[in-house]
Amino acid sequence: MQVMTQKQVANEVKDRLRSQAVTLKAFAEKHGYLYRDVFDVVHGVRRGYFDKGREIAKKLGMLIEE
């Protein structure tokens, strides 16, 4: 199994959203999050292990290590 880097994960998430014609800002607004929080999760500033970061990562379909 290949382990993806944070940059690869971020690009995959952004590509998936782009294919749906959704920006990070639109995703954040639709789900009631701040744009900066979504940006931080996608780019690895927040790891998405707890609380709001975890919720955002799950909704984006990012892999979360248990």
N, C-alpha and C positions, 0 to 999 in steps of 0.2 A: 504494500500500500504506500502510495506516495503522500508525503506530508507537504501540505501547501504552506507557503510563506504568507505572512500577513498581507503583503502587497498583492499576491495572487488571489487571496480571499477577497480583498477589497475590490479588485478588478472584476472578479466574478460577480459579486453582488451588484456593482455598478452596471455591468453589462446586462445582467438579468433585469434590473430596473429600467435600464435604457430600452431594452427590447419591448417593455410594457409601456413605454413612453411616460415613465414616472421619474422625477428627479428626487434626490435625497430630501430636498425641502418639501416637495409635495408629499412624500412618504411620511415625513415627520408631522406635517400638518394633519394629514388624514388620520394618523394614529394618536394624535395628541401629545407628541413629543417636541422638544426643542430641536431645531436643526442642528445645533452644535452637539447635542447628545448623540444624535444619529451619526453625524460626521465622525465623532470621536470613537464610536463603536466600530464603524466600518474601517477606519484607518488605524485601529489598534491602540489608540490612546486609552480608551476604556476597554478592558478585556472581555467584558460581557459575562463575568462569573456571578455577579450578584445584582439584585435589585433591578433598577431601571435599565442598566446596561444589558443584563441578561434577557429582559423582556424584548428589548430592541433587537438583540442578536437572534432570538428565536423567531421573531416576526420577519426578519430579513432572511431566515433560512440558513444562518451561519452555523457551522459545527461548533458545538460547545462541549468541551471536555468535562466529563463528570468526575 
